[in-house]
Amino acid sequence: MEITRRTDYAIRILLALARLPQGARLSARELGQLQEVPYAFARGILTELVAAGFVTSRRGVGGGVCLARPAQSITLLDVVEAMEGRVSLNLCTRDPEYCGRTGDCFMHQIWQEAERALRRSLASYDFASLAAGRRPPFSAVDPKEDLARTP
């Protein structure tokens, strides 16, 4: 699984909104400039975030967007799944009917375990904590470990 640029931008936009004082609003143009997201892309992402219930939008003077609910009630998992669909590492974890060997395949169990760890990790990060720069008590991965490097 790879997070798309659209999801990365959605997370950055929500983080910017989570850092605002309560009741403050920003326009799509301001958010785009602040987060270095092309304006048209920011507008499209905001439409999706409104539809998912993360953001409210108001037109006109004093308009703009703000979080629709408290930042501590929105997790990275919520946003990733709203933008990408259910987090899954393999077709067999997403659709048990996909593979007839699921019942006795030890790899299926490993994929499920890794998927649960990823979901738990993403769910442990809420936007209030992220906006404040706090890490959750749970972390599935040592932040010093470079997963991009291979031995």
C-alpha positions in Angstrom: 0.0 0.0 0.0 1.2 3.5 -0.9 -0.4 6.7 0.3 -1.3 8.8 -2.7 -0.3 12.5 -3.1 -4.1 13.3 -2.7 -4.2 11.6 0.7 -0.9 13.3 1.8 -2.3 16.7 0.8 -5.6 15.9 2.6 -3.6 15.1 5.8 -1.6 18.3 5.4 -4.8 20.4 4.9 -6.5 18.8 8.0 -3.3 19.4 10.1 -3.3 23.1 9.1 -7.0 23.4 10.1 -6.3 21.6 13.4 -3.7 24.2 14.2 -6.2 27.1 13.8 -7.9 28.7 16.8 -11.4 27.4 17.4 -13.9 28.9 14.9 -11.1 30.3 12.5 -11.6 29.5 8.8 -9.3 29.5 5.8 -10.1 29.6 2.2 -9.1 26.8 -0.3 -6.7 29.2 -1.8 -5.1 30.1 1.6 -4.8 26.4 2.5 -3.3 25.6 -0.9 -0.7 28.3 -0.5 0.0 27.4 3.2 0.5 23.7 2.4 1.9 24.1 -1.1 -1.0 22.3 -2.7 -2.2 23.5 -6.1 -5.4 25.5 -5.7 -7.6 23.2 -8.0 -6.3 20.1 -6.2 -7.0 21.7 -2.8 -10.6 22.5 -3.8 -11.2 18.9 -4.9 -9.7 17.5 -1.8 -11.8 19.9 0.4 -14.9 18.7 -1.4 -14.0 15.1 -0.4 -13.2 16.1 3.2 -16.5 17.9 3.5 -18.3 14.8 2.1 -16.4 12.6 4.6 -17.6 14.9 7.5 -14.1 16.2 8.5 -14.6 19.7 7.3 -17.4 22.3 7.0 -17.5 24.9 4.3 -19.2 28.3 4.3 -19.4 30.7 1.3 -19.2 34.4 1.2 -17.7 37.0 3.5 -16.2 35.3 6.6 -16.5 32.0 4.7 -13.9 29.3 4.3 -13.4 25.9 5.8 -12.8 24.6 9.3 -12.9 21.3 11.0 -16.4 19.8 11.4 -15.6 18.1 14.6 -12.9 18.2 17.3 -9.4 17.4 16.0 -8.9 14.8 18.7 -11.8 12.8 17.2 -10.1 12.5 13.7 -7.3 10.0 13.3 -4.9 9.3 10.5 -6.7 6.0 9.9 -10.0 7.9 9.4 -8.5 10.1 6.8 -6.5 7.5 4.9 -9.5 5.3 4.7 -11.8 8.1 3.7 -9.4 9.0 0.9 -8.1 5.6 -0.2 -10.6 3.1 1.0 -10.0 0.4 3.6 -6.3 -0.1 4.5 -5.2 -3.5 3.3 -1.9 -5.0 2.4 -3.1 -7.8 0.2 -6.2 -8.8 -1.8 -6.6 -11.8 0.5 -7.0 -9.6 3.6 -9.5 -7.3 1.8 -11.5 -10.1 0.3 -11.5 -13.5 2.0 -13.2 -15.1 -1.1 -10.3 -14.0 -3.3 -8.1 -17.0 -2.5 -9.2 -20.5 -1.7 -6.1 -21.1 0.4 -6.8 -18.4 3.0 -7.6 -21.0 5.7 -4.3 -22.8 5.7 -2.0 -20.2 4.3 0.5 -18.9 6.9 1.2 -15.9 4.7 -2.4 -14.8 5.0 -2.0 -14.7 8.8 1.2 -12.6 8.5 -0.5 -10.1 6.1 -3.4 -9.8 8.6 -1.0 -9.3 11.5 0.9 -6.6 9.6 -2.3 -4.9 8.5 -3.7 -4.8 12.1 -0.4 -3.2 13.2 -0.6 -0.6 10.5 -4.2 0.1 11.3 -3.5 0.4 15.0 -0.6 2.7 14.4 -2.6 5.0 12.1 -5.5 5.0 14.5 -3.2 6.1 17.4 -2.5 9.5 15.7 -5.2 12.0 16.2 -5.1 15.5 14.6 -5.0 17.4 18.0 -1.9 15.5 19.0 -0.3 15.9 15.6 -1.1 19.6 15.6 0.6 19.9 19.0 3.6 17.8 17.9 2.9 15.0 20.3 3.5 11.3 19.5 1.1 8.7 20.8 2.3 6.2 23.4 2.0 3.3 20.9 4.3 3.1 17.9 4.5 0.0 15.8 7.9 1.1 14.4 11.0 2.6 15.9 11.0 6.2 14.4 14.8 5.9 14.1 14.6 2.8 11.9 14.9 3.6 8.2 12.4 1.3 6.5 13.4 2.6 3.1 16.9 1.0 3.3 17.3 -2.7 2.5 20.2 -4.7 4.0 
